[in-house]
Amino acid sequence: MVAVPLLVLGSRSAGLVTALFLAHQGFPVHVLERDPPGHADPHLAVLTPDALRELAVLGLGDAVIADAWEPQRLVHADARSGAVLRVAELGPVVRSRYGRPYVLLPHAVLRA
């Protein structure tokens, strides 16, 4: 099989995890990011249990979780009225179902 070079645009959480997954599969991957290294990104990265599994395979799971926090529930509300539409339990529910947590962390930590 010929390894086709792949280009991932942006290094947000999905882009980084995708690039790491493809590189682990043997593909040559290039990541393009417009922000300079060390850029203080105020946004949060959402890492699902699947993303954490891929990072753990690469030996990065513990380092990422050390700087992350794990929300216990997610509340969806109507933007106009504020009425609660749905509550999704996370924390122990996600850990027991997927074996890993659903976490949030600053993008800058993930990029580092």
C-alpha positions in Angstrom: 0.0 0.0 0.0 1.3 3.5 -0.9 0.9 6.0 1.9 -0.8 9.1 0.6 0.3 12.3 2.3 -2.6 13.9 4.1 -3.2 17.5 5.1 -5.1 18.5 8.2 -6.2 22.1 8.4 -6.3 23.5 11.9 -5.1 22.1 15.1 -8.2 22.3 17.3 -9.0 19.1 19.2 -10.6 17.2 16.3 -7.8 18.2 13.9 -5.0 17.1 16.3 -6.6 13.8 17.2 -7.4 13.1 13.6 -3.8 13.8 12.6 -2.4 11.7 15.5 -4.7 8.8 14.6 -3.7 8.9 10.9 0.0 9.2 11.7 -0.4 6.2 14.1 -1.9 4.3 11.1 1.3 5.0 9.1 0.1 7.9 7.0 2.4 10.9 6.5 0.4 13.8 7.9 0.9 17.5 7.8 -1.0 19.9 10.1 -1.4 23.5 9.0 -2.4 26.0 11.7 -2.7 29.8 11.3 -1.9 30.6 14.9 1.8 30.8 15.9 3.2 28.2 18.4 2.4 29.2 22.0 -0.6 31.3 20.9 -2.9 31.8 23.9 -6.1 30.4 22.7 -9.0 31.2 25.1 -11.3 28.4 23.7 -11.9 25.0 25.2 -11.3 21.7 23.6 -13.9 19.0 24.1 -12.4 15.5 24.1 -14.7 12.5 23.8 -13.8 9.1 25.2 -12.9 8.0 21.7 -10.4 10.9 21.3 -8.9 10.1 24.7 -8.6 6.4 23.6 -6.5 7.5 20.6 -4.4 9.8 22.7 -3.8 7.0 25.2 -2.6 4.7 22.4 0.0 7.3 21.6 1.0 7.7 25.3 -0.6 11.1 25.6 -3.7 10.3 27.5 -2.5 10.8 31.0 -0.8 14.1 30.2 -4.0 15.5 28.6 -6.2 14.3 31.5 -3.9 15.9 34.1 -4.8 19.4 32.8 -8.5 18.7 31.9 -11.7 18.8 33.9 -14.6 16.5 33.7 -18.1 18.0 33.6 -20.7 16.0 35.5 -23.7 17.0 33.3 -24.6 18.9 30.2 -27.7 21.0 30.2 -29.3 22.1 26.9 -31.6 25.1 27.2 -33.7 27.2 24.9 -31.7 30.4 24.0 -34.7 32.7 24.1 -36.7 31.4 27.1 -34.0 29.7 29.1 -36.2 26.7 29.5 -34.3 23.4 30.0 -34.7 21.2 27.0 -32.6 18.2 28.1 -30.1 17.2 30.7 -27.4 14.7 29.8 -25.6 13.0 32.7 -21.8 12.7 32.0 -19.2 11.9 34.7 -19.6 8.4 36.0 -22.3 7.5 33.3 -19.8 8.2 30.5 -16.9 6.5 32.3 -18.9 3.4 32.9 -20.2 3.1 29.4 -17.0 4.0 27.5 -14.2 3.4 29.9 -12.9 6.9 29.6 -14.2 10.4 30.6 -15.6 13.2 28.5 -13.3 16.2 29.3 -12.7 19.8 28.6 -9.3 21.6 28.5 -7.8 24.7 27.1 -6.8 24.4 23.4 -3.3 25.7 24.3 -2.8 22.7 26.6 -3.8 20.3 23.9 -1.6 22.0 21.3 1.4 21.8 23.6 
